[in-house]
Structure formats: C-alpha cells, structure tokens
Amino acid sequence: MKKYLSKLIDGELLTRQDTHNIMLGIVAEKYNECQISALLMALQTRGVTVDELLGFRDGLLETGKPVDLNGYNTLDIVGTGGDGKNTFNISTCSAFVVAGAGYQVSKHGNGASTSVSGASNVLQGHGLKFTDNPDIIRKALDDAGVCYLHAPLFAYGMKFVGPARKALGVPTCFNLLGPLVNPCKPKNSLHGTANQQQQRLYVSAHQKIGDNYGVITSYDGYDEISLTAGFKLVTNSFEKVYTPKDMGFNYIDPHEIYGGTSAADAMKIFDSVLNGTCTKAQKDVVLANAACGIAVIDRNKSVEESIELCRESLDSGKALKAFKKFVEIYS
C-alpha cells in the first residue's frame, strides 16, 4: 500500500491495474483499516478517475460470484444512490413496468444506505428470499421477465471495505461502484447519477466497458428522472436534454415522490403504483424512468414511443402480473 499512497501524495494517478491490485489486496486482508481509509480519502479529495474506478470494479468482479446469463439480453436500471432525496423505490417499480412491456431486467440492488428503503428492503418486505442460485435466477427471467441480484451475495469484496467506509462517514468512490458491479454484466443498463460530474465519469466508464448504456442525471440533484426538473440522458447513440413537458408530463413537486419516513411507507407507494391506485405524479415518474430504460435496450423505440409501452404495461396489469410471478418464484 505504501507505494500507492506515495504515488497519490506525489500527485500521480493510479492505473487501472493499480486499483485492481489494491482491491485484491483488500480482499486478501493485506492492508489495515488506516491504510484503506487513507487511500479512500486521498482519492476522494482529488476525485477518482475512470481507470481508478474501473480497476476497483475489475477487482470486485474477480473476487465476487459471477452470474452466467449468456443468451439473455437484459437491462439493469438503478441509480448510484446517495442523492439524499429519499424518493420511493422508483427504479425497482420501473423494472417491473419494463418487464410487463416485454423486456427482460436483471436488477442489481441492495438495502438502503441514505433513504428509508432500498430495492432489497422493499422486495424483502414482500417475502423475497434472496438467492445466488442460477436456476432460480434464470427461471425468474424466463417466467417473470425480472431477476434480482442482491449485491451482498455476489460482491464479496465490499464487506472488506465496509469498516473503513463506515468509520470515515463520508462518501467515497465505493459509493459509485454499486451499479457497475452487477455480477451478470448485463448487456444494457440505465444508470442514474446525482450530478453532471458523476454522469461524465459514468459515461466514460461505460465507453471503456463497451456495453449498451444510458446515463441520466436530473438538474436538481436526483440520481433518476424526478420530473421535478429537466434531466440529461446520454446513451451510445444520442445525448439529449429533456424537460417533463418534452415527455408529455407536468412538473411535479419533490414531496410528491417522497418515500415517507419508513420502509413500510415506501412499500405502500410501491404497491400502489403496480396496483394502479397511486397518484398521477408517482405513476408518471415511474413511466418516465421505465421508458428511458426501454429506449436504451431497444434502439428502435424512441423515449416517446416507450412511454406508451410503459403506460400499457401498467394500465393492463402486465407489470403487476410480472411482479406477482417474480415474488412467487423467489418466495
């Protein structure tokens, strides 16, 4: 570790191989908590580079458990988290809307870190039993159109960084790694970032990874499409700024997509969206995110066309049917 810290002190950048080696060393418990903390703060103070981020990703994937979904063309739809907005589970709702529209989703997620309810919280609240069994994962994709990959079952390396991150109590580059370490390495992804700097970092990362991507950021700090402001979507094939009006929606107030004060509150909203009893604002924000997901996985569909596919998925009950089948398989 000393040589890597010395490079950082001298103002040098670490290479992708450097951070890959560091991650392997962390998992092998070669470094103590103070050394890991010093490294994380040095990178956070200067700002992590694309290669540094990807090196950590390489190490986490190498030391984790892979999921073989060859033959499937799936989409992951998830935000980096940490935006402090405490919305309800918008991307998780969106996953089932996308599935109801006929596309397959390999959703990667975890429990809440800064909000009251993460994807794993709301799914566990419905009786889900998380698994790394590939047969169950594939059956969920085949029968429900959605599989769920609970991050702690796959990215083993994260637990070795946990004590240092907790002790620091401030964001580090590992806060950005979650969406990038989906163990099935999906061919398509819609990732949300909380600011334009993170968006540029993610776009560059995806360009080096070589997958089919969309990266969004709302201009008022949400790591997803919030409809409280305009947002920017960058994909392999186009880059565009949208306002809610451009998508046929009204601007909404932040309190309209607030997740509540408990996991039970967030789950109640989640259920109301799929059951068709939610507010218009809650429905619209899910439609907007799901539509951008479809526009990424299916380049023949525009965002505007995708909104109608998503609306039909919800209104017809297909999204709810996908969710019920999903719960049945994972229970």
C-alpha positions in Angstrom: 0.0 0.0 0.0 2.9 2.4 0.8 3.9 2.7 -2.9 0.3 3.6 -3.9 -0.1 6.2 -1.2 3.3 7.6 -2.2 2.1 8.0 -5.8 -1.0 9.8 -4.6 1.0 12.1 -2.3 3.2 13.0 -5.3 0.1 13.9 -7.3 0.2 10.9 -9.6 -2.8 9.0 -10.9 -3.2 5.3 -10.2 -3.6 3.0 -13.1 -6.5 0.6 -13.7 -4.1 -2.2 -12.8 -3.0 -0.4 -9.6 -6.5 -0.2 -8.2 -7.3 -3.8 -9.4 -4.3 -5.0 -7.4 -5.4 -2.9 -4.4 -8.8 -4.4 -4.4 -7.3 -7.9 -4.5 -5.1 -6.9 -1.6 -8.0 -5.6 0.4 -9.9 -8.8 -0.1 -6.8 -10.8 1.0 -6.7 -8.5 4.1 -3.2 -7.3 3.3 -4.0 -3.8 4.5 -5.2 -2.4 7.7 -8.2 0.0 8.2 -6.0 3.1 8.5 -4.3 2.3 5.2 -7.6 1.7 3.4 -9.0 4.9 4.9 -6.0 7.0 3.8 -6.3 5.6 0.2 -10.1 6.4 0.0 -9.7 9.9 1.4 -6.8 10.7 -1.0 -8.9 9.6 -4.0 -12.0 11.4 -2.7 -10.1 14.6 -2.1 -8.6 14.6 -5.6 -11.5 12.9 -7.4 -11.4 9.4 -8.7 -10.5 8.8 -12.3 -12.3 6.5 -14.8 -9.4 4.0 -14.8 -9.2 4.0 -11.0 -12.9 3.3 -10.7 -12.7 0.6 -13.3 -9.8 -1.1 -11.5 -11.8 -1.4 -8.4 -14.7 -2.7 -10.4 -12.4 -5.3 -12.0 -11.2 -6.5 -8.6 -14.7 -6.7 -7.1 -16.0 -8.7 -10.1 -12.9 -11.0 -10.0 -13.3 -11.7 -6.2 -17.1 -12.0 -6.4 -19.5 -14.6 -7.7 -20.4 -14.2 -11.3 -23.9 -15.0 -12.8 -23.9 -16.5 -16.3 -26.8 -15.1 -18.3 -25.4 -15.7 -21.7 -28.2 -15.9 -24.2 -30.3 -13.3 -22.3 -30.5 -9.6 -23.4 -31.2 -7.9 -20.1 -31.3 -4.4 -18.8 -30.3 -3.2 -15.3 -32.0 0.0 -14.1 -30.5 1.6 -11.0 -29.1 4.8 -9.6 -25.9 5.3 -7.7 -27.8 6.4 -4.6 -26.6 8.9 -2.1 -28.6 11.8 -3.6 -30.3 12.4 -0.2 -33.7 12.8 -1.8 -35.4 9.8 -0.2 -37.7 9.0 -3.1 -39.8 5.9 -3.1 -38.4 2.8 -5.0 -38.8 4.3 -8.5 -36.2 2.2 -10.3 -37.5 -1.0 -8.8 -41.0 -0.2 -9.8 -39.7 0.7 -13.3 -38.1 -2.7 -13.6 -41.5 -4.5 -13.5 -43.0 -2.0 -15.9 -40.2 -2.7 -18.3 -40.8 -6.5 -17.8 -44.5 -6.0 -18.4 -43.7 -4.3 -21.7 -41.9 -7.5 -22.8 -38.3 -6.8 -22.0 -36.0 -8.6 -19.5 -34.4 -7.0 -16.5 -31.5 -8.2 -14.3 -32.0 -5.9 -11.4 -29.0 -5.4 -9.1 -29.5 -3.8 -5.8 -29.0 -3.6 -2.0 -30.6 -2.3 1.2 -31.0 1.4 1.9 -28.0 3.5 2.7 -29.3 7.0 2.6 -33.0 6.5 2.0 -35.6 4.7 4.1 -35.9 1.9 1.6 -33.6 0.3 -1.0 -34.6 -2.2 -3.6 -33.7 -5.1 -1.2 -35.8 -3.6 1.5 -39.0 -3.3 -0.5 -38.6 -6.8 -2.1 -37.8 -8.4 1.3 -40.9 -6.8 2.6 -42.9 -8.9 0.1 -41.3 -12.1 1.4 -38.5 -12.5 -1.1 -35.7 -14.9 -0.2 -32.5 -13.6 -1.8 -30.6 -16.2 -3.6 -27.5 -16.7 -5.8 -28.9 -20.0 -7.3 -28.5 -19.6 -11.1 -31.5 -21.9 -11.8 -33.9 -19.6 -9.8 -32.4 -16.5 -11.4 -32.9 -17.8 -14.9 -36.4 -19.1 -14.1 -37.3 -15.6 -12.8 -36.1 -14.1 -16.1 -37.9 -16.7 -18.2 -41.3 -16.6 -16.3 -41.5 -13.1 -14.8 -39.1 -11.1 -17.0 -37.1 -9.9 -14.0 -34.4 -11.4 -11.8 -32.9 -9.8 -8.7 -29.3 -9.9 -7.7 -28.9 -8.9 -4.0 -25.4 -7.3 -4.0 -24.0 -8.8 -0.8 -24.5 -12.4 -2.2 -22.2 -11.5 -5.1 -19.7 -8.7 -4.4 -17.9 -10.2 -1.5 -15.1 -7.6 -1.6 -17.4 -4.8 -0.5 -17.5 -6.2 3.1 -13.7 -5.8 3.4 -14.0 -2.0 2.7 -17.1 -1.6 4.9 -15.4 -0.8 8.2 -13.2 1.9 6.7 -16.1 3.5 4.9 -18.3 3.4 8.0 -15.5 4.9 10.1 -15.0 7.7 7.6 -18.6 8.6 7.4 -18.3 10.5 4.1 -18.9 9.4 0.5 -16.0 7.6 -1.3 -15.5 6.2 -4.7 -17.1 2.9 -3.5 -20.4 4.8 -3.4 -20.2 4.9 -7.1 -19.3 1.3 -7.7 -22.7 -0.4 -7.0 -24.3 -0.1 -10.4 -21.1 -1.0 -12.2 -20.6 -4.4 -10.5 -23.8 -6.2 -11.5 -22.5 -9.8 -11.4 -24.2 -10.8 -14.7 -22.6 -7.9 -16.6 -25.8 -7.0 -18.4 -25.6 -6.0 -22.0 -27.8 -2.9 -21.3 -28.0 -0.5 -18.4 -29.8 2.7 -17.4 -27.8 4.2 -14.6 -28.7 7.3 -12.7 -26.2 9.8 -11.2 -26.7 12.6 -8.8 -24.7 15.3 -10.7 -23.2 16.1 -14.0 -19.6 15.3 -12.9 -20.7 11.7 -11.9 -22.6 11.5 -15.2 -19.4 12.3 -17.2 -17.5 9.7 -15.1 -20.1 7.0 -15.7 -20.3 7.7 -19.5 -16.6 7.4 -19.8 -16.6 4.2 -17.7 -19.3 2.7 -19.9 -17.5 3.6 -23.0 -14.5 1.6 -21.8 -16.6 -1.3 -20.6 -18.2 -1.4 -24.1 -21.8 -2.1 -23.1 -25.0 -0.5 -24.3 -25.8 2.2 -21.8 -27.8 5.2 -20.8 -26.8 7.5 -18.0 -29.2 10.1 -16.6 -29.0 12.9 -14.2 -31.6 15.4 -13.1 -30.6 19.0 -12.9 -31.7 19.4 -9.3 -29.6 16.6 -7.9 -31.7 13.4 -8.2 -30.0 10.2 -9.4 -33.0 9.3 -11.5 -35.6 11.1 -13.6 -37.6 13.0 -11.0 -39.9 15.2 -13.2 -39.1 18.0 -10.6 -36.7 19.5 -13.2 -35.2 18.8 -16.5 -32.7 16.0 -17.0 -29.9 14.9 -19.3 -29.8 11.4 -20.9 -26.6 10.2 -22.6 -26.5 6.9 -24.5 -24.3 5.2 -27.0 -26.2 6.8 -29.8 -27.5 10.1 -28.6 -27.3 12.8 -26.0 -30.4 14.9 -25.1 -31.8 17.2 -22.5 -35.4 16.7 -21.7 -37.9 18.6 -19.6 -41.0 16.9 -18.2 -43.1 18.8 -20.8 -41.0 17.2 -23.6 -42.1 13.8 -22.4 -45.8 14.8 -22.0 -45.7 15.2 -18.3 -46.2 18.0 -15.9 -43.5 19.3 -13.5 -44.1 17.8 -10.0 -43.1 18.9 -6.5 -40.4 16.9 -4.6 -42.9 15.9 -1.9 -45.0 14.1 -4.5 -42.3 11.4 -4.9 -41.1 11.3 -1.3 -40.7 7.8 0.0 -42.0 8.5 3.5 -40.4 8.0 6.9 -40.3 4.2 7.0 -39.7 1.2 4.8 -43.5 0.4 5.2 -44.3 3.8 3.7 -42.2 3.2 0.7 -43.6 -0.3 0.2 -47.1 1.1 0.3 -46.3 3.5 -2.5 -44.5 0.8 -4.5 -47.6 -1.4 -4.3 -49.9 1.4 -5.2 -48.0 2.1 -8.4 -48.3 -1.5 -9.6 -51.9 -1.8 -8.4 -52.9 1.4 -10.2 -54.0 3.3 -7.1 -51.1 5.7 -6.8 -51.1 9.4 -7.6 -50.6 10.7 -11.1 -47.1 12.1 -10.1 -46.0 8.7 -8.7 -47.2 7.0 -11.9 -45.6 9.5 -14.2 -42.2 9.4 -12.6 -42.1 5.6 -13.0 -43.3 5.8 -16.6 -40.5 8.3 -17.4 -37.7 6.1 -15.9 -39.1 2.9 -17.4 -39.4 4.5 -20.8 -35.8 5.6 -20.9 -34.8 2.1 -20.0 -36.7 0.7 -22.9 -35.3 3.3 -25.2 -31.8 2.1 -24.2 -32.4 -1.7 -24.6 -34.5 -1.2 -27.8 -32.9 1.3 -30.1 -35.9 1.0 -32.4 -38.0 2.7 -29.8 -37.9 6.4 -29.0 -38.4 7.6 -25.5 -41.8 9.0 -26.6 -42.9 5.6 -28.0 -41.6 3.8 -25.0 -43.8 5.9 -22.7 -46.9 4.5 -24.3 -45.5 0.9 -24.0 -44.9 1.5 -20.3 -48.3 3.1 -19.8 -49.9 0.0 -21.4 -47.8 -2.3 -19.2 -49.1 -0.6 -16.0 -52.7 0.0 -17.1 -53.2 -3.5 -18.4 -51.9 -5.1 -15.2 -49.0 -6.8 -17.0 -46.4 -5.1 -14.7 -48.3 -6.3 -11.7 -48.6 -9.8 -13.1 -44.8 -9.8 -13.7 -44.2 -8.8 -10.1 -46.6 -11.4 -8.6 -44.9 -14.1 -10.6 -41.5 -12.8 -9.6 -42.5 -12.9 -5.9 -43.8 -16.5 -6.3 -40.5 -17.7 -7.7 -38.3 -16.0 -5.0 -40.6 -16.9 -2.1 
